[in-house]
Amino acid sequence: MAASSSVPYLPTPPAERFFRLSLFFLLFVSVATLATTGKLDAFSSVIAIAAMLYKGVRLWASKPAELTPRNATFLVIAYLAFFPLDVLLLSRAFVANSPNPPLFAALIGVVHFLLFVMLVRFYSATTDRDALFLAMLSFSAMLAAAVLTVDTAFLLFFFLYLLFAVATFVGMELRRAAQGAITPAAFTAQPQRERRMTRALSLAAVSVAFGAILLGGMLFFLFPRVSGGYLGRTSLNPPLGTGFSDDVELGQIGELKQNSEVMMRIETGHPIGYSRLRWRGIALSTFDGRRWTSPEHIINTLSANLDGWIYVNGGGRRKEAGVPGMLYTVVLEPMATDVIFVPGAPVSLQGNFSGQANNNFGAIRNNYLFRDGTDSLFNPFHNYSAIRYNGFSQLPDINVPKLKAASEQYPQDIANSYLQLPPLDERIPQLAKQVTAGATTAYDKAQLIETFLRSGKFKYTLVITGNPGDDPLAHFLFETRAGHCEYFASSMAVMLRTLGVPTRAVNGFLPGEYNELGGDYVVRASDAHSWVEVFFPGSGWIVFDPTPDAPEGSTGFLSRMQKYADWMELTWEDWVISYDFAHQVTLAQTLQRDSRNWTESGRDWFQRKQERGKDWFKSWQFQHASLRYLLPLGLVLFLVVLRFDLFSRLLRRATLILRMKWKTSAGANPELASRLYFELLRVLEKRGIARRESQTPREFAAALGGMWQSKAAGLTPAVREFTEIYAHARFGGATCDTSRLRVLLAQIRAGLRSR
């Protein structure tokens, strides 16, 4: 912007370019923050960023404004007529899959209007008032981004925005001061002066921004939020993730496995050494030849106790003796399912499943869950927002002798629900009998079929070739012999059912990738998985997984960086988004414990070093008895050095020599000329030739021929020449000839020594 509308883009103040860059980056960061939320349509994001970059190039080249204020006002008024169409049709179509389409469409429409006004004003800005209005619009854009997202990317953009905001207002204030200056010539743009001022302003902006971030962070942790923040997260969430389905269709999970979107994070603190660890979602009982579904309806409501815990198998059931347990915390992203994911056999859960804004203990205690006949858990409040819950599960090991001894007389309800079969290719029952030939128990049959499918005869792949026809299961078993997890799980379940063994398919997730930085498992949509549960009377449902192991992913540099990003995301969710009074108490206790440990450790370390130093000094004295008198002598020498100020003299002399050897010393350097002149005065003063405070340098040089003629005989010309060179460099901006000054100073020293 220019100083006024009549003289646009006149680069008079040296801070003008700094101000333009700061304002441009302030606006660009706010637009980029909105674009990276992932909640805007791609067209608006690309157009807005491209328009900002184009204007930035023109701004750098000091081009005038493209729009007049009148045209800008006309464009804004015209957009107001387009605004209802955007909200009711365009934005509404984009957010059709969101939990609250009308509200979310209105928000997106307002953001579109904000971006349009910002761009129009940026292309027509000419005055400081325009710059101030643009800064206010950028702040509104950051507020809109805060409503749309709570990701760690917003934190990084916010830090950048704060930095450029400080720089922009500093530059704006300097421009105002320059416009009202009495002597504007002092502000004429000079490359060297502008570079120095730019460095100074940049350092000031960085310092202020860093201080604000540090102070704001301290205040945030001292005063935790009592509400959900971000203007309420429940109603303005993005479209739900599609990394999980409540049913299993052959070929469906293969599409999900190509999606790397994070579905949830499970904090365990350490890797879980359990071979059958799965994040169980929903069990399915009915198979129609292509799809697994569950006709089960909600049969039980699980309410929270006074302590906020929901006990899955009755009030207060605890861990059974001899069965290992697992404590965990799940951060579940918004997902298009109501399923609650748990490992093993869940015992109890605690969390704010309703996703209410005030994440306090009262809200947790009022939660409840649904459970169906397959022990699958459902959230009645729906997973429309990110949910965080704690849990305790049992991880039962397989008791092979007990399973082999299990009866094959199944309860009628189990047989009716889990032996159902659609019309099948006759080769499938024959294959099941062939694989299990010689097996005498249901467990042996299940193990043989699992081993058969996991053998090298079948290959795991995400790309299914050929036309599966009306019977994709037979196509998999007898033709392609390649598929993904739902083909393997469906094959095992159907083959066991043909043998009269109750079986069901289970849909959920594999453990995912363990991140040792955050102590959590990162579960992505690509970890979607199907497996099998087989019923054994007296033991219940036992997990079997016939799917061969998939190829391991990359473990290189990019994978490591991804773990750091996941750790930052988990920390951001845990200590910023979910920060409440409980987190504050935990933080205070941790700091108190750690500070006590650090104090004790520091005291012990200092005592050890002190004792070791005493022992070493005693040993050294014993080995060098003749040198014990050196310590008093060294102390006396040190006092002499302090008395005659030898340290400062040596330091001053070394500094002077180094300064004279610098390349910049050949230019007009008044500071170096002053240092050399003070050295001359010091040399003369040692010989009794002292300059009075009332004398100028030239008056002092002229007095050498009179008052101190006897002491400075023959030195007066050298002193006068030295004084002239110093005066021209110090007060006239002339070149400081350091080599000549050094020669003259050496001559004066030599002359004084000869006397």
MARDO-239722 format. One line per 5 residues: number of its first residue (from 1); for each residue x, y, z of C-alpha. Coordinates in steps of 0.001 Angstrom, whole numbers. Each point is the difference from the previous one (the first is absolute). Example, Ala and Ser with C-alpha at 12.3 -4.5 7.8 and 13.67 -1.06 7.14 Angstrom:
REM MARDO-239722
1 = 12300,-4500,7800; 1370,3440,-660;
***
This chain:
REM MARDO-239722
1 = 0,0,0; 1087,3532,-486; -11,2765,2485; -3083,1481,-1580; -2441,-712,-2762;
6 = 1386,2795,-2205; 3551,-1370,-91; -361,-3784,-114; 2932,-2329,684; 2620,2750,532;
11 = 2933,-1730,1776; 1092,2960,2131; 471,-1429,3527; 2749,-2621,324; -2490,-2333,1770;
16 = -2448,90,-2929; 1113,-3274,-1575; 38,-1659,3420; -3573,1131,587; -1205,-1227,-3394;
21 = 1545,-3426,470; -1376,-304,3528; -3527,910,-1084; 122,-2361,-2975; 1188,-2949,2082;
26 = -2567,823,2684; -2806,-300,-2546; 1564,-2977,-1772; 398,-1987,3242; -3634,627,957;
31 = -1219,-1177,-3421; 2353,-3006,50; -1279,-939,3463; -3551,-101,-1314; 1064,-2000,-3053;
36 = 1911,-2610,2039; -2916,-740,2301; -1316,-2346,-2685; -3559,1270,557; -144,2391,-2964;
41 = -624,-1067,-3564; 3107,-354,-2154; -1114,2716,-2455; -249,2725,2668; 3308,-1016,1603;
46 = 1972,-34,-3255; -1498,3250,-1341; 589,1871,3274; 3640,-1090,330; 737,697,-3683;
51 = -1525,3475,254; 2055,741,3117; 3241,-1096,-1679; -708,2067,-3131; -677,3092,2092;
56 = 3153,-656,2015; 2127,76,-3163; -1550,3297,-1060; 413,1414,3489; 3705,-862,-12;
61 = 368,1799,-3327; -1738,3109,1461; -2896,-216,-2448; -3047,2201,649; -3373,-1267,1214;
66 = -1988,-1958,-2574; -3447,1093,1211; -1368,3371,958; -1896,297,3306; -3222,537,-1918;
71 = 400,-3192,-2055; 943,-1947,3119; -3164,1146,1764; -2093,-975,-3033; 1518,-3512,-48;
76 = -715,-556,3695; -3634,1104,-416; -364,-2271,-3024; 1301,-2965,2011; -2689,573,2623;
81 = -2549,-941,-2662; 1951,-3191,-709; 393,-912,3689; -3424,-1753,480; 628,-2113,-3094;
86 = 3347,-1052,1414; -1448,-992,3390; -3098,-1799,-1325; 1513,-1798,-2996; 3758,40,-498;
91 = 1256,-280,3584; -2956,-2197,975; 956,-2537,-2685; 3612,-28,1189; -900,-762,3644;
96 = -2886,-2383,-678; 1707,-2805,1995; 684,2101,3098; -1977,-527,3241; -1717,3405,-262;
101 = -123,1064,-3689; -2000,3263,416; 2264,1420,2693; 3194,-1209,-1640; -1104,1375,-3406;
106 = -692,3401,1588; 3485,5,1530; 1663,-907,-3310; -2025,2692,-1767; 1160,2618,2508;
111 = 3595,-1124,-509; -413,371,-3785; -1310,3536,530; 2894,797,2331; 2566,-1191,-2560;
116 = -1668,2010,-2755; -55,3224,2039; 3624,-521,1038; 1189,-435,-3592; -2039,2945,-1306;
121 = 1287,2261,2749; 3582,-1199,-542; -197,826,-3719; -1370,3485,726; 1979,987,3126;
126 = 1820,3342,-80; -113,1450,3529; 936,-948,3543; -3701,-387,771; -200,-2684,-2691;
131 = 2987,-1779,1523; -1614,44,3437; -3254,-1364,-1424; 1903,-2784,-1784; 1702,-941,3270;
136 = -3431,-266,1665; -1257,-2198,-2850; 3023,-2270,372; -765,-413,3687; -3579,-944,-887;
141 = 1395,-2612,-2385; 2093,-1490,2796; -3086,-162,2231; -1890,-1801,-2759; 2879,-2474,-366;
146 = -106,-618,3755; -3671,-906,-326; 654,-2370,-2885; 2964,-1934,1389; 1884,-953,3149;
151 = 2992,-1602,-1723; 3634,705,848; 403,1684,-3396; -2142,2840,1346; 2461,478,2868;
156 = 2931,431,-2400; -1920,2446,-2185; -1113,1909,3084; 3620,503,1087; 863,1333,-3462;
161 = -3056,2243,38; 983,1456,3369; 3520,730,-1279; -1212,1840,-3098; -2711,1801,1972;
166 = 2633,1513,2301; 2173,910,-2986; -2933,1578,-1845; -1077,2268,2840; 3606,998,766;
171 = 504,950,-3649; -3326,1831,-68; 925,2086,3032; 3383,918,-1495; -1684,1150,-3206;
176 = -2386,2189,1956; 2881,1570,1907; 1941,591,-3232; -2961,1740,-1642; -216,2513,2858;
181 = 3730,662,246; 1263,3603,-365; 3131,-1050,-1919; -1095,-2708,-2438; 3473,62,-1639;
186 = 1303,-2034,2922; -2274,-2815,-1104; 1220,-110,-3591; 417,-3583,-1093; 3647,-1134,136;
191 = 888,-3650,-658; 2324,-346,2986; -2319,1812,2382; -3023,-1953,-1238; 1791,-3319,485;
196 = 971,927,3549; -3510,1125,834; -1485,-3149,-1558; 2260,-2180,2133; -875,1984,3114;
201 = -3731,-144,-692; 151,-3723,-776; 1820,-694,3248; -2519,2104,1927; -2951,-1798,-1602;
206 = 1453,-3435,706; 767,928,3601; -3459,1406,685; -1741,-2933,-1700; 2091,-2550,1873;
211 = -658,1774,3300; -3735,81,-709; -10,-3716,-837; 1951,-833,3155; -2173,2148,2255;
216 = -3203,-1184,-1669; 1042,-3627,404; 685,525,3707; -3360,1687,519; -1754,-2774,-1939;
221 = 1351,-2704,2295; -623,2093,3127; -3618,764,-955; -1494,-3084,-1722; -3140,224,-2114;
226 = -3309,-871,1577; -1774,-345,-3356; 666,-1797,-3218; 1503,3016,-1750; 159,696,-3716;
231 = -3588,1302,132; -1279,-3506,638; 1346,-2992,-1822; -3069,-2211,-109; -2113,1789,-2572;
236 = 2725,1245,-2344; 1989,-3145,-619; 1236,-1078,-3433; -1488,-2835,-2057; 440,-3240,1894;
241 = 2836,-2404,-722; -855,-3018,-2130; 2698,-2390,1192; -2442,-2461,1567; -3263,-1672,-978;
246 = -2690,-1610,2146; -155,-2899,-2426; 2490,-1909,-2153; -393,-267,-3757; 2480,-2075,-1943;
251 = 2410,2409,-1681; -913,3012,2150; 2893,2,2481; 2489,-155,-2861; -1097,3543,-901;
256 = 297,1192,3601; 3523,-1389,317; 1211,2490,-2600; -1024,2877,2274; 2640,1235,2484;
261 = -2354,2224,2027; 484,-342,3767; -3064,-1576,1632; 1119,-147,3624; 2953,8,2350;
266 = 262,-2380,2947; 2338,996,2824; 1449,-3009,1815; 3383,1341,1168; 1814,-3081,-1297;
271 = -394,-2598,-2767; -2531,-2731,753; 1537,-3426,-464; -3239,-1769,-853; -106,-1879,-3291;
276 = -3794,256,-384; -244,3714,760; -2754,1570,-2113; -2167,3093,414; -3358,-1756,-69;
281 = -2920,1903,-1476; -3083,-1990,-970; -771,-3715,-365; -2159,-1104,-2952; -2087,-3172,-137;
286 = -1931,-114,-3309; 1595,-693,-3396; -1891,280,-3283; 2827,-1109,-2285; 1456,3493,-441;
291 = -563,1968,3184; 194,-616,3736; -2606,1787,2119; -1404,-240,3491; -3752,-13,662;
296 = 662,448,3692; -1676,2967,1625; 1068,1831,3113; -876,-2239,2928; 1768,1653,2919;
301 = 740,3502,1269; 3207,449,2006; -92,2983,2360; 2926,1614,1778; 564,-498,3723;
306 = 637,2844,2429; 3704,-188,-840; -746,523,-3706; 994,-3533,-1037; -2314,-2110,-2139;
311 = 347,-3708,827; -698,-2054,-3094; -903,-3295,1693; -1924,1236,3008; 691,2468,2744;
316 = 3417,-224,1520; 1402,-3030,-1804; 3750,41,330; 2925,-1822,-1532; -184,-3764,280;
321 = 2863,-1776,1706; 2656,-1323,-2353; -1171,2009,-3024; 2306,2841,-1098; -1524,3472,-159;
326 = 622,3135,-2031; -587,3674,800; -333,2335,-2965; -1254,3372,-1165; -1694,347,-3386;
331 = -206,3237,-1992; -2628,-811,-2641; -320,2369,-2939; -3459,929,-1390; -1195,-3084,-1871;
336 = -3051,-1083,-1957; -879,-2704,2513; -1290,-218,3561; 2302,-2891,914; 2333,277,2995;
341 = 3313,-1790,-559; 1598,-2060,2767; 2765,-2621,228; -595,-3519,1275; -2879,-456,2434;
346 = -959,3432,1370; -677,264,3729; -600,3742,546; 48,3279,-1905; -7,3670,1011;
351 = -286,3024,-2262; -2040,2906,-1296; -1786,-1955,-2722; -2549,2754,-522; 2696,2385,-1232;
356 = -1443,2851,2054; 1876,3302,56; 636,-111,3761; 2196,-3051,380; -387,-238,3794;
361 = -661,-2825,2414; -3736,667,120; -308,-448,-3768; 1989,-3261,179; -2190,-1375,2781;
366 = -3174,598,-2026; 1188,-2082,-2986; -1252,-3443,-975; 606,-2551,-2768; -1965,-2640,-1885;
371 = 1027,-3651,-309; -1457,-2613,-2334; -35,-3789,165; 3446,-285,-1594; 1568,2122,2782;
376 = 530,2852,-2465; -164,3449,1582; -1754,3013,-1536; -27,3702,819; -3602,1296,183;
381 = 1296,3576,-391; 1705,-903,-3311; 3658,580,-834; -563,3419,-1560; 2926,1534,1866;
386 = 3337,-1252,1231; -519,-2248,3036; 2503,-797,2708; -595,-2896,2381; 1959,-2189,2400;
391 = -452,-3729,240; 1070,-3228,1657; -141,-3298,-1889; 1025,-3571,561; 2236,-1756,-2502;
396 = -759,-3704,457; 2473,-2534,-1309; -1189,-3092,-1860; -332,-3021,2294; 478,-2724,-2624;
401 = -868,-3032,2202; -3171,1673,1207; -1031,965,-3538; 634,-3508,-1310; -2112,-1440,2794;
406 = -2900,2399,-701; -3361,-1581,-795; -1423,229,-3507; -3552,199,1346; -734,3687,-542;
411 = -2836,2039,1540; -2953,385,-2321; 267,3788,-267; 3695,-271,-944; -718,-2635,-2640;
416 = -2875,1972,-1483; 2024,3219,-302; 3464,-1222,-912; -553,-3044,-2217; -2024,1851,-2647;
421 = 1210,-460,-3579; -1152,1267,-3418; -18,-2241,-3090; 3632,-954,-586; 2153,-1482,-2694;
426 = 126,-3735,760; 3782,103,-161; 214,2085,3195; -1398,-2658,2415; 2128,-2624,-1749;
431 = 3113,2142,466; -828,469,3705; -301,-3758,511; 3197,-594,-1923; 2013,2515,2014;
436 = -1301,-1272,3372; 270,-3714,-788; 1210,-1764,3097; -1005,2831,2401; -1934,-1241,3012;
441 = -887,3258,1766; -1411,3344,-1011; 3238,1685,1067; 2047,-2263,-2264; -2307,805,-2906;
446 = 323,3731,598; 3771,-198,296; 365,-2078,-3165; -2126,2369,-2082; 1878,3023,1392;
451 = 3343,-1617,-865; -1253,-991,-3463; -1021,3560,-875; 3187,1510,1439; 2207,-2381,-1970;
456 = 1727,965,-3197; -2849,-1344,-2121; -1845,3293,428; 1456,3477,-511; -916,3238,1719;
461 = -692,2801,-2469; -2039,3205,-217; -627,-367,-3732; -2618,-2603,-936; 273,-1183,-3593;
466 = -2683,-1612,-2149; -3778,68,323; -1139,-1585,3297; -3500,-599,-1390; -2869,-904,2317;
471 = 2200,-1962,2391; 3115,2021,888; 911,-2464,2756; 330,-2921,-2424; 1852,2266,-2414;
476 = 2518,740,2768; 428,-3602,1225; 243,-1789,-3332; 1088,2517,-2633; 1955,3083,1070;
481 = 1202,-1317,3396; 843,3625,791; -1902,2633,1948; -79,2115,3110; -1097,-617,3547;
486 = -3790,-256,-450; 459,-2782,-2573; 2162,-2012,2412; -2286,641,2998; -3172,-792,-1970;
491 = 1530,-3190,-1382; 928,-1273,3446; -3361,934,1535; -2006,-1628,-2804; 2161,-3149,-84;
496 = -368,-458,3776; -3755,521,-214; -235,-2733,-2620; 1640,-2257,2615; -2527,995,2686;
501 = 2318,2326,1987; -1607,3341,1029; 2046,2850,-1403; -370,3716,-617; 1960,2671,-1872;
506 = 1412,2965,1908; 786,3417,-1430; 2546,2311,1606; 3622,1060,-291; 3445,-1521,255;
511 = 2222,1359,2806; 1524,2582,-2349; 3455,1525,323; 1426,446,3478; 1621,3405,520;
516 = 2601,-242,2749; 186,3813,193; -3568,367,1249; -487,-3511,1371; -3066,-534,-2187;
521 = -1278,-2062,-2896; -882,2052,-3094; -2891,-1712,-1785; -828,1063,-3562; -2757,-881,-2416;
526 = 2519,-2283,-1713; 0,-2108,3209; -3679,-961,-483; -236,-3743,444; -2375,-2954,204;
531 = 562,-3190,1963; -1981,-2882,1493; -1354,-919,3428; -844,-3665,674; -2300,-1083,2838;
536 = 1120,-2654,2510; -2382,-949,2840; 1591,815,3321; 2531,2443,-1539; -2122,2307,-2119;
541 = 1141,1638,-3210; 3661,-497,-1004; 1848,2086,-2588; 1440,-1576,-3156; 1615,1966,-2829;
546 = 488,-1918,-3280; 1397,2991,-1926; 3718,-261,-884; 2253,2763,1234; 134,2992,-2333;
551 = 3391,1368,-1153; 1597,2306,2565; -61,3705,-676; 2901,2368,-390; 2266,680,2980;
556 = 2140,2743,-1545; 373,3707,667; -3516,919,-1138; -1498,-2642,2266; 1980,1426,2922;
561 = -1208,3525,-756; -3565,-1312,-143; 440,-1353,3523; 1100,3437,1189; -3069,1540,-1641;
566 = -2264,-2596,1642; 1618,670,3370; -616,3739,-404; -3613,-691,-953; -525,-2192,3061;
571 = 1649,2543,2326; -2075,2815,-1505; -3208,-1985,495; 942,-1057,3529; 1447,3204,1469;
576 = -1725,2745,-2000; -3346,-1127,-1429; -901,-2210,2992; 1760,2114,2640; -2165,340,3103;
581 = 277,99,3790; 1031,-3656,191; 2872,672,-2393; 1009,3022,2063; 157,-2083,3180;
586 = 2036,-2661,-1783; 2378,2630,-1381; 457,1621,3419; 699,-3344,1654; 2470,-960,-2722;
591 = 1849,3318,269; 148,-265,3779; 1338,-3553,-142; 2497,762,-2754; 1249,3198,1659;
596 = 583,-1899,3233; 1860,-2702,-1887; 2045,2552,-1937; 936,1843,3208; 1102,-3176,1722;
601 = 1886,-1175,-3065; 1758,3363,-335; 960,28,3666; 1377,-3540,-207; 1911,808,-3186;
606 = 1554,3111,1535; 1038,-1893,3141; 1589,-2756,-2088; 1919,2520,-2086; 1081,1867,3147;
611 = 1323,-3137,1678; 1735,-1087,-3192; 1628,3437,-348; 1238,-71,3599; 1471,-3460,-467;
616 = 1707,1029,-3220; 1458,3152,1546; 1345,-1924,2986; 1530,-2603,-2292; 1550,2694,-2188;
621 = 1502,1758,3040; 1490,-3252,1249; 1533,-801,-3401; 1355,3535,-559; 1139,1042,3456;
626 = 2626,2358,-1410; -2664,1973,-1874; -2132,814,3017; 1581,3447,212; -1202,904,-3495;
631 = -3540,659,1200; 933,3011,2193; 2244,1325,-2771; -2761,-389,-2538; -2415,1832,2300;
636 = 2444,2905,424; 520,173,-3774; -3742,67,-544; -396,2920,2441; 2773,1913,-1784;
641 = -1717,-493,-3337; -3246,1323,1477; 1757,2955,1654; 1573,1310,-3221; -2980,-842,-2203;
646 = 2061,-2208,-2292; -2978,-2090,-1111; -1959,2964,-1352; 3099,1403,-1703; 752,-3279,-1699;
651 = -3628,-390,-1059; -121,3560,-1320; 3187,-471,-1977; -1176,-3300,-1504; -3376,1505,-942;
656 = 1700,2946,-1664; 2318,-2232,-2040; -2869,-2203,-1146; -2144,2976,-962; 2790,1456,-2096;
661 = 393,-3281,-1888; -3695,-257,-937; -908,665,-3630; -2577,2565,1036; 2707,2084,1695;
666 = 1046,1408,-3396; -3303,1838,-308; -1347,3002,1889; -99,-1453,3514; -312,2752,2624;
671 = 36,-2523,2844; 3387,-1408,-1065; 1421,3492,-434; -1161,841,3552; 1636,-3138,1404;
676 = 3326,861,-1631; -173,3597,1230; -723,-1133,3574; 3030,-2281,-257; 2084,3036,-1023;
681 = -1278,1983,2991; 832,-2901,2315; 3564,-238,-1345; 554,3745,412; -1569,92,3448;
686 = 2486,-2624,1237; 2765,2546,-835; -1763,2788,1849; -1626,1556,-3053; -3688,75,925;
691 = -2812,1599,-1953; -2313,2292,1928; -3758,-553,-219; -523,3476,-1451; 2367,-599,-2928;
696 = -1098,-1197,-3400; 2240,-2528,-1788; 1498,2714,-2230; 575,2353,2964; 1778,-2784,1841;
701 = 2240,-732,-3025; 847,3705,-331; 883,212,3731; 2726,-2634,-400; 2300,2624,-1538;
706 = -396,2277,2989; -905,-1457,3378; 1647,-3426,-545; 2690,1012,-2477; 2759,-1551,2086;
711 = -1784,-3310,410; -1345,-275,-3536; 2834,1548,-1980; -24,-1376,-3522; -3366,-1779,486;
716 = -2273,2947,-675; -319,-563,-3809; -885,-3682,472; -2607,821,2667; -1542,2731,-2160;
721 = -220,-2305,-3044; -1541,-2731,2184; -2523,2516,1343; -986,1189,-3480; -617,-3544,-1267;
726 = -2050,-760,3141; -2084,3184,-249; -860,-583,-3670; -985,-3621,652; -1869,709,3232;
731 = -1883,3128,-943; 283,286,-3790; -880,-3519,-1135; 3326,-325,-1825; 1894,-3253,-464;
736 = 1920,-1087,3087; 3540,-856,-1153; 780,-2479,2743; 3351,-978,-1487; 1197,3629,171;
741 = -1353,439,3517; 1814,-3144,1084; 3299,1296,-1464; -410,3382,1701; -847,-1662,3316;
746 = 3135,-2153,-230; 2111,3093,-719; -1438,1821,3008; 645,-3000,2275; 3595,-302,-1241;
751 = 623,3708,447; -1320,-39,3546; 2169,-3002,921; 3135,1741,-1290; -624,2782,2520;
***
